[in-house]
Amino acid sequence: MTEPSSPPPDAPAPPQPSPAAQPRNPLHGVTLQAMVTALSDFYGWDGLSARIPVRCFALDPSVPSSLKFLRKTPWAREKVEGLYLFMLREQRRGR
């Protein structure tokens, strides 16, 4: 009995699921950097720190420092994702 052989190292990677795999997920394909940038453009850093009170938005805010904090802090990232979804709904309403 022979064992299945593994693909050669130069074999192409298996195909990734297409973006249509999650058509109802508004966060699919949106990077954390894109979310933070869009939120800071829409609300400003002061408005963002008022809605999500974390120091990376209040004291010397920047996208890179915010990303560093949010990647380490799941609860804060969830708040950013929730606010991003709220912002998208507000934009659709025309506010």
C-alpha positions as CSV (number, residue, x, y, z in Angstrom):
1,M,0.0,0.0,0.0
2,T,1.5,3.3,-1.0
3,E,1.0,6.6,0.8
4,P,-0.3,9.6,-1.2
5,S,2.5,11.8,-2.2
6,S,2.5,15.5,-1.4
7,P,2.4,18.0,-4.2
8,P,5.8,19.2,-5.5
9,P,7.1,22.4,-3.8
10,D,6.6,24.4,-7.0
11,A,3.0,23.3,-7.5
12,P,0.4,26.1,-7.6
13,A,-1.6,26.7,-4.5
14,P,-5.1,25.5,-4.3
15,P,-7.6,28.1,-5.5
16,Q,-8.9,30.5,-2.8
17,P,-12.7,31.0,-2.4
18,S,-14.0,33.8,-4.5
19,P,-15.3,37.0,-2.9
20,A,-18.8,35.8,-3.8
21,A,-18.3,33.1,-1.1
22,Q,-19.6,35.6,1.5
23,P,-21.9,37.9,-0.4
24,R,-23.9,39.0,2.7
25,N,-20.9,39.8,4.8
26,P,-20.2,43.6,4.5
27,L,-16.9,43.2,6.3
28,H,-15.6,40.5,3.9
29,G,-12.5,41.8,2.1
30,V,-12.3,45.0,4.1
31,T,-9.0,45.4,5.9
32,L,-8.7,46.8,9.4
33,Q,-6.6,49.6,8.0
34,A,-9.4,50.5,5.5
35,M,-11.9,50.5,8.4
36,V,-9.8,52.8,10.6
37,T,-9.1,55.1,7.8
38,A,-12.7,55.4,6.7
39,L,-13.8,55.9,10.3
40,S,-11.2,58.6,11.0
41,D,-12.2,60.4,7.7
42,F,-16.0,60.2,8.5
43,Y,-15.9,61.0,12.3
44,G,-12.5,62.6,12.7
45,W,-10.1,61.3,15.5
46,D,-12.1,63.3,18.2
47,G,-15.4,61.8,17.1
48,L,-13.8,58.3,16.9
49,S,-12.4,58.6,20.4
50,A,-15.8,59.8,21.7
51,R,-17.5,56.8,20.2
52,I,-14.8,54.2,21.1
53,P,-12.9,55.5,24.2
54,V,-9.4,54.0,23.7
55,R,-6.1,55.9,24.0
56,C,-4.9,55.1,20.5
57,F,-7.8,57.3,19.2
58,A,-7.4,60.0,21.8
59,L,-3.7,60.6,22.4
60,D,-1.5,61.3,19.4
61,P,-3.8,59.2,17.0
62,S,-2.5,57.7,13.8
63,V,-3.6,54.8,11.7
64,P,-0.4,52.7,12.3
65,S,-0.6,53.1,16.1
66,S,-4.3,52.3,16.1
67,L,-3.7,49.2,14.0
68,K,-1.0,48.0,16.4
69,F,-3.4,48.3,19.3
70,L,-6.5,46.9,17.6
71,R,-4.6,43.8,16.3
72,K,-3.7,42.9,19.9
73,T,-7.1,43.8,21.4
74,P,-10.1,41.7,20.2
75,W,-12.8,43.6,22.1
76,A,-11.6,46.9,20.7
77,R,-11.5,45.5,17.2
78,E,-15.1,44.3,17.5
79,K,-16.1,47.8,18.5
80,V,-14.4,49.2,15.5
81,E,-16.1,46.7,13.2
82,G,-19.4,47.5,14.8
83,L,-18.9,51.3,14.3
84,Y,-17.8,50.7,10.8
85,L,-21.0,48.8,10.0
86,F,-23.0,51.6,11.7
87,M,-21.2,54.2,9.5
88,L,-22.0,52.2,6.4
89,R,-25.7,52.3,7.3
90,E,-25.6,56.0,8.0
91,Q,-23.9,56.6,4.7
92,R,-26.7,54.6,2.9
93,R,-29.3,56.8,4.7
94,G,-27.5,59.9,3.4
95,R,-26.4,61.4,6.7
